Amino acid sequence: MRVEVLADAGRPRLPARATAGSACFDLSAAAPALLRRGEVTLVRTGLRVRCPPGTFLEVRPRSGLSSRGVLMVNAPGTIDRDYSGEVFVPLTFLFSGRYRIAAGDRIAQARLVAETSTVFRRGRVAPVASRRGGFGSTGR
């Protein structure tokens, strides 16, 4: 997969797995950022990516940050194959005060996903089970 390091982005890190068993690649902040409660901050990765044909990049939150009140909004995020801009990670802080992100901090995870070609056709949808009702339909 092609990854371009942007010249004006400080010292970005290439996506990397933390361990051999990691399912995703860590994305790191290219520059410091300050998160304030209730605001969305687009944190720079300093990277542009080009996914191979038939794939896209899925950006997901890191569980270690969520336990500290840092959440990724619009999660999971999708980086389409034809997107050519910098990859940013939208983060927000839930607790009072502020949360500092340092350059090099791991801020999200990414995984390469294979696309499936699908054609949507109009027609009736037969139920396959007795479940209906949508959200919470299996109980609490």
DRENFILO-700254 format. One record per residue (C-alpha): y, x, z; residue in three letters; residue number from 0. Coordinates in steps of 0.2 Angstrom, whole numbers, plus 5000, padded with zeros to 4 digits. Example, Ala and Ser with C-alpha at 12.3 -4.5 7.8 and 13.67 -1.06 7.14 Angstrom:
NUKOL     yy     xx     zz   code   pos
NUKOL   4978   5062   5039    ALA     0
NUKOL   4995   5068   5036    SER     1
***
This chain:
NUKOL     yy     xx     zz   code   pos
NUKOL   5000   5000   5000    MET     0
NUKOL   5017   5007   4996    ARG     1
NUKOL   5030   5009   5010    VAL     2
NUKOL   5047   5015   5007    GLU     3
NUKOL   5057   5023   5021    VAL     4
NUKOL   5075   5018   5020    LEU     5
NUKOL   5087   5033   5021    ALA     6
NUKOL   5100   5024   5032    ASP     7
NUKOL   5088   5018   5045    ALA     8
NUKOL   5087   5032   5057    GLY     9
NUKOL   5069   5038   5059    ARG    10
NUKOL   5057   5024   5055    PRO    11
NUKOL   5039   5026   5058    ARG    12
NUKOL   5026   5021   5046    LEU    13
NUKOL   5015   5006   5051    PRO    14
NUKOL   5000   5013   5061    ALA    15
NUKOL   4985   5007   5071    ARG    16
NUKOL   4985   5011   5089    ALA    17
NUKOL   4967   5014   5090    THR    18
NUKOL   4952   5014   5078    ALA    19
NUKOL   4947   4996   5083    GLY    20
NUKOL   4965   4989   5081    SER    21
NUKOL   4965   4974   5070    ALA    22
NUKOL   4983   4976   5065    CYS    23
NUKOL   4996   4990   5061    PHE    24
NUKOL   5010   4992   5073    ASP    25
NUKOL   5028   4990   5067    LEU    26
NUKOL   5041   5000   5076    SER    27
NUKOL   5060   4998   5078    ALA    28
NUKOL   5070   5010   5067    ALA    29
NUKOL   5085   5009   5078    ALA    30
NUKOL   5090   5003   5095    PRO    31
NUKOL   5093   4985   5098    ALA    32
NUKOL   5099   4974   5112    LEU    33
NUKOL   5091   4957   5115    LEU    34
NUKOL   5101   4944   5124    ARG    35
NUKOL   5094   4928   5132    ARG    36
NUKOL   5093   4914   5119    GLY    37
NUKOL   5099   4924   5104    GLU    38
NUKOL   5089   4930   5089    VAL    39
NUKOL   5091   4948   5084    THR    40
NUKOL   5084   4955   5068    LEU    41
NUKOL   5077   4972   5073    VAL    42
NUKOL   5076   4984   5059    ARG    43
NUKOL   5060   4993   5054    THR    44
NUKOL   5068   5004   5041    GLY    45
NUKOL   5054   5000   5029    LEU    46
NUKOL   5052   4991   5013    ARG    47
NUKOL   5034   4987   5007    VAL    48
NUKOL   5025   4983   4991    ARG    49
NUKOL   5009   4974   4994    CYS    50
NUKOL   4995   4976   4982    PRO    51
NUKOL   4992   4962   4969    PRO    52
NUKOL   4983   4947   4977    GLY    53
NUKOL   4989   4951   4995    THR    54
NUKOL   5004   4948   5007    PHE    55
NUKOL   5009   4955   5024    LEU    56
NUKOL   5008   4945   5039    GLU    57
NUKOL   5019   4950   5054    VAL    58
NUKOL   5014   4945   5071    ARG    59
NUKOL   5020   4946   5089    PRO    60
NUKOL   5014   4959   5101    ARG    61
NUKOL   5006   4952   5117    SER    62
NUKOL   5013   4966   5128    GLY    63
NUKOL   5031   4961   5123    LEU    64
NUKOL   5028   4942   5126    SER    65
NUKOL   5023   4946   5144    SER    66
NUKOL   5040   4954   5147    ARG    67
NUKOL   5049   4938   5139    GLY    68
NUKOL   5051   4945   5122    VAL    69
NUKOL   5045   4934   5108    LEU    70
NUKOL   5045   4935   5089    MET    71
NUKOL   5052   4919   5081    VAL    72
NUKOL   5045   4912   5065    ASN    73
NUKOL   5028   4919   5070    ALA    74
NUKOL   5018   4924   5061    PRO    75
NUKOL   5030   4930   5047    GLY    76
NUKOL   5025   4932   5029    THR    77
NUKOL   5031   4946   5018    ILE    78
NUKOL   5027   4940   5001    ASP    79
NUKOL   5022   4952   4987    ARG    80
NUKOL   5038   4949   4978    ASP    81
NUKOL   5050   4952   4993    TYR    82
NUKOL   5059   4969   4990    SER    83
NUKOL   5071   4970   5005    GLY    84
NUKOL   5069   4978   5022    GLU    85
NUKOL   5056   4971   5034    VAL    86
NUKOL   5065   4965   5049    PHE    87
NUKOL   5057   4957   5065    VAL    88
NUKOL   5066   4943   5073    PRO    89
NUKOL   5065   4944   5092    LEU    90
NUKOL   5072   4934   5106    THR    91
NUKOL   5073   4936   5125    PHE    92
NUKOL   5068   4922   5137    LEU    93
NUKOL   5073   4929   5154    PHE    94
NUKOL   5091   4932   5161    SER    95
NUKOL   5100   4948   5157    GLY    96
NUKOL   5096   4959   5142    ARG    97
NUKOL   5081   4968   5135    TYR    98
NUKOL   5083   4985   5127    ARG    99
NUKOL   5073   4990   5112    ILE   100
NUKOL   5073   5009   5109    ALA   101
NUKOL   5070   5017   5092    ALA   102
NUKOL   5052   5020   5090    GLY   103
NUKOL   5047   5005   5101    ASP   104
NUKOL   5032   4995   5094    ARG   105
NUKOL   5040   4978   5091    ILE   106
NUKOL   5027   4968   5080    ALA   107
NUKOL   5010   4969   5072    GLN   108
NUKOL   5006   4968   5053    ALA   109
NUKOL   4990   4964   5044    ARG   110
NUKOL   4987   4964   5025    LEU   111
NUKOL   4980   4947   5020    VAL   112
NUKOL   4971   4942   5004    ALA   113
NUKOL   4979   4928   4995    GLU   114
NUKOL   4968   4913   4989    THR   115
NUKOL   4973   4904   4973    SER   116
NUKOL   4974   4886   4976    THR   117
NUKOL   4979   4871   4966    VAL   118
NUKOL   4985   4855   4975    PHE   119
NUKOL   4979   4839   4967    ARG   120
NUKOL   4984   4822   4971    ARG   121
NUKOL   4970   4810   4978    GLY   122
NUKOL   4962   4802   4993    ARG   123
NUKOL   4956   4812   5007    VAL   124
NUKOL   4941   4806   5015    ALA   125
NUKOL   4939   4809   5034    PRO   126
NUKOL   4926   4821   5039    VAL   127
NUKOL   4926   4817   5057    ALA   128
NUKOL   4932   4803   5069    SER   129
NUKOL   4947   4814   5075    ARG   130
NUKOL   4964   4808   5071    ARG   131
NUKOL   4981   4808   5078    GLY   132
NUKOL   4987   4826   5075    GLY   133
NUKOL   4994   4836   5090    PHE   134
NUKOL   4984   4835   5105    GLY   135
NUKOL   4971   4824   5097    SER   136
NUKOL   4956   4833   5107    THR   137
NUKOL   4964   4829   5124    GLY   138
NUKOL   4974   4840   5136    ARG   139
***
